[in-house]
Amino acid sequence: MIFETVASGGCRSYLIGCEQTCAAALIDPELSQIDRYLALAARDGLRFHYLIDTHTHADHFSATRQLARQLDVPVVMHRASPAPFVDLHLEGGELLVVGRLRLHSLHTPGHTRDSMCLQVEDRVFTGDTLLIGATGRTDLPSGDAAALYESLFQTLLRLDPALKVFPAHEYKGRTHSTIGHELAENPRLQKTERGAFIEMMQTLNLTMPTHLTEALRTNMSGGKTVAQMLSDAAAAVPFMSLAELKARLADQSGRMLVLDVRERDAYEAGHIPGAMHLPRGQLELRVNDELKDPTARILVCCEFGRISTLATATLRTMGFQGAVALDGGMKAWREAGNPITQGASP
Ligand SMILES: [Fe+2]
């Protein structure tokens, strides 16, 4: 079996591949690592057959949806998953065929209702049901401490103690554990009595994960993250540096419209000399009145360089093929000591 672990912060995703057939599957891929997964598969001559989420993640952005679109490969989740883009729903006890490999699924609700573990040969991918020295939390949406108790003690921990455990999270750099080791050493699993286990899980008082609402929104709907919106826009537009802008303003010969898309108070507090004001929120509605030349060279700026990227992409979509975004924003422009004009007029 070809096997790769990809760590992204505390998140772990896994690539498994069949050496004989070059078929592969990806478990819990994360959005920021897409190029790495594709590179690993290409390096070993593998083709993905399945993109699997062990559960609805609340703490990172799943890449299954985007990879599925890119590669035309099915997304696999448990039957209880609410995500509308899942192509293949598994029940506990069913298996996936990946070349000569067999991925056996176990339904292990508790961390979430749709949590599952996947056993392949000598190892089990435990998602957030069982971590090294811990368990998944049960205080997030669809979490259930009683269900986790059953999933652990009636299902997962009854597997062969020698099975290697590969969790969806690991914060201390350990590669894996075993069922036997966790049974003996995992502090949470020492609470073998149902009531004591549930009480422990319900009183952990963990802090909420960052990006909780955004992760749930995008992972459950297939919608885009804010970072994706920005990176999609950035991929579709050219940029101009602050130094180039400064040189062009000094030169005066290169006719270029500087368009400031911030709100009025920010514009009046200080803008690039000659910059026209058209707030991002009114761009589409006022563009026909304000920007009459679709061939014009338009340099779009905002405070930090993010809204201007979105606005430039919008302008180019609308046909302004001369629109370019400022690489950086007014903050950087000011801090570099460049000229500023105050007030309502350009
Ligand atoms: Fe999770």
Boltz pocket constraint, residues with backbone or C-beta under 6 A from the ligand:
constraints:
  - pocket:
      binder: B
      contacts: [[A, 55], [A, 56], [A, 57], [A, 58], [A, 59], [A, 111], [A, 128], [A, 136]]
      max_distance: 6.0
